[in-house]
């Protein structure tokens, strides 16, 4: 019984570390992080839009530049670079679909990714969700998205806080996934090296049978 259990335990640990048998329900701390970041980012996005809508005329730019960017109020009924202009409602629906997909991914992450959510992946998912929701609210309530951040060193579409959340969120998700996969690989290597007989295999020595 002792030998059998010592051989089985590492396999169980390896299955848990790789995401097999891990409960799909996110931990309370992960859920709290996701909700907190999403709520804070949506509020921040909406407050900045309200400020620039009340302080700037449409098309007005800030008096001076702020290093690499300036402020300029734009109402966008399409996507970046003028794509799908006057498709506000359809793009709003698309944003909602993305938000639902993010929620499903958050709730079922171990089944999709093979490991539990870490805090980086949670942060990234929350930012993407909040960004999509922030722009969707604009499209359904006002009929356009309020953009106000304008790069001065390149020809780039004017954007907003919600767009920053979506872009940075995707980058953070990728980083978090890579970190999780590397950690799982290291754990698996350590578990394999600690299995019974691993030391004798490394030394290349085997016990001869007794006659």
C-alpha angles and dihedrals in degrees: 000000000000094000092046094050093047089054094047100047096069090050091053091048091049091051091052093047091051092051098255111137092007112138111253092218110099118239119259093251092051091048091049091050093049094048094044095050093044094050094044093048094048091049092047091049094050094045093053090049092050090049096052093042089056098039104040135052116231107281093011116139129205117268093245140018124257100217107279097007146033135198121259125163115232132169109214120197093174138030134287117312090018095291117159093006117196090016094116098137095045091048090048090055089048090052090052091050089052091050092051090049090052091051092050091048090049094051096043100032097129091056092051102036101028095235140065120273114269123205094261093054090045092051091049094048091048092051093049091047093048093046093051092046093048094054092042090056090053093050096048098039103036104017093238142052119254111229125179113155112096124182113223100196099056138028099258132149117264109255143178144220092279090056090051089054093051095046097043091040093059091048092050092049091055092048092048092049093051091048091050094049093049091049091050091050092052092049091050091050092051092048093049091051091050095053117114111274093022092112093051091048090052092050091046092230127127129186112252116233115254116238 
